[in-house]
Amino acid sequence: MTVLAPPESAFSSLAPGVLNSLNDQQKDELVKFHVIPTFISTSQFQTLSNPLRTQAGDSTYYNFPLNITTNGTSPNLTTGVVNATLQNTIYTDGQLAVYQVDKVLLPMSLFGPQPPAAAPAPEPEKKKKKTGDDDTPATDSTASSSVDLRLGLHGLMGGINWFHCNVLFVTMDGCNDAMSET
């Protein structure tokens, strides 16, 4: 386990009442945000993948992201709200590491801007009346498209039948008349 411990001066530099405004669950999340569930040696800070998962949970942007970057030999920790520096090693034994950081790590979910609201669901299209029609509302565009297509196909088939019955039979009758005259 790795603990990132801010000194008393880091807590006193917070705005007055910040910690008192948190409920018990939020205080618990703040403490857990300073704990990484695996042992990290100082040399491993150079190769960590971001965002780092803490005991607070979800490491996505609007929750509990903790990103580590290195500037020379000093690792920097970024929460999206504050940028802190790993100052020194307080304790390490190969299974537990306690490092001092210069600021209280303030997670995005508790101290950052709230995520944008989800886009509202689109409203269903309102049914419009056709001009000159009776009071029956028109159907939505998908349904009217399929009705138009059916009517169009029905009309096409009717036209083909009319052509078949009238034009071809008239022509055949004309041919039969011409043949009977000869």
ABEGO torsion letter per residue (X at the ends): XBBBBBBAAAAAABBBGAAAABBAAAAAAAAAAABBABBBBAAAAAABBOBBBBAAEBABAABBBBBBBBBEABBBBBAGABBBBBABBABBAGABBBBBBABBBBBAAAABBBBBBBBBBBBBBBBBBBBGBBABBBBBAAAAAAAAAAAAAAAAAAAAAAAAAAAAAAAAAAAAAAAAAX
